[in-house]
Amino acid sequence: MLFKVGIPTAPSRLVLRHATRSITKESATQSNQVISNKQLLYTTDPLTPGSIFFLPHGTRIFNKLVQFMKNQQIKYGFQEVITPLIYKNKLWKQSGHWENYSEDMFKVMGNVSKEDHEVQDVSNEAHEHHHEHEHNAEDEEYGLKPMNCPGHCLIYAKFDRSYNELPIRYSDFSSLHRNEASGALSGLTRVRRFHQDDGHIFCQLEQIEQEISNTINLIKNTYGVFGIETKEIEFHLSTRPEKYIGDAKTWDNAEEQLTQVLNKTTGENSWKIREGDGAFYGPKIDVLLTDAFEKKHQVGTIQLDFQLPTRFNLKYVGEEGNRDHQPILVHRAVFGSLERFFAILLDHYQGKWPFWLNPRQAIIIPVNEKHVGNAEALQKELSGDILNHDEVISPMTGYNFYVDIDKRNETVGNRIKEAIQKGYSYILMLGDKDIELGTVAIRSRDNRKVSNLTSQEVYKMFIDLEKHYK
Ligand SMILES: [Zn+2]
């Protein structure tokens, strides 16, 4: 069900410059690996195939993407939740995964003797316990979650729900595991462990249009931040397949709403229909990006689901007091898999991260040894509120930047060259004259032009860059 993540393709590329390169699938992945090796972003290990180790600098980028999305989701009315990784197979049977998705799931075994022991402890405390002697092997089998939706349905079902609470929107950045064949694993795009900017919206039928419209706008605006224009994004509407659940009228209604939303948000001729290609549990909109090799990659997705609310017996009380209303479930992701989106960005920027996303935002080069003290003070100041704070405990909010110092006994020219190779956005040079004037000589990675700015001016510029996602 839901988000397909294991598309066996190289990361997509959206800029034309790649069209002239004759890169094969493999070499595009390799080229990402080369950048990663140079910038120390991520690694893997045969002891855990298909699971990524994000190194400190890769983690900085990953966390920025997550933070970016968390902020957007607050604006869009989502509430973040943290949910379990493993569930008894009873849950997966209820959700339908055991039947339809079992082979793609990792199973986790409990420990019978230990669980028995715990039951005993509880009994000793004179609690009535119904589960004693009920153990069987099936009870001990857990599934590692491939999706968050069943967990979110459990939360929904924990409370009485009323029409005036809807839509309820849960977001979750949990890691997910899917048992991809080991031979198919590749880079960041085909993995066993990944994270989604996952979200589930429980709403009424007539709220679908607004929710989908919000999601499409979020997708367009988010991709825009990374320089991906709306005309580069493809929206595909997949409609009722031959085998479907629910009644045809509900499907027609939902498809009509999706059609109207697509017309409104993307324009009448700017999306495609895939007749009969919907999931059996509901119609969906797939969001695709095409790379320079005409290869399409699914990133975001919006899926309507009439099935899980039934399977989990989800209800809400209607305005007229009837308790029997069933919400519609919308699954949606904007980035999709964060690992895959990371790969897309690696390819997109070729290691030249914009300042706000760059794990190496600035480096200070003291001209010689006697400038090191000033360089360190400058580093502390420009790093921002966490480091440049006199209290023992750092503040929760503020602007913080990744600023390094290169105080090696190398020529300034060599250190600048190396800083550019490493991808620092800004290089700050500090010598006698700068210290005397109370300024610093600053240049960007891409332009030799040097400006002389005060530290406050530099810090203000950094804040401005981050605010505008530059
Ligand atoms: Zn879902």
Boltz pocket constraint, residues with backbone or C-beta under 6 A from the ligand:
constraints:
  - pocket:
      binder: B
      contacts: [[A, 2], [A, 147], [A, 148], [A, 149], [A, 199], [A, 200], [A, 331], [A, 332]]
      max_distance: 6.0
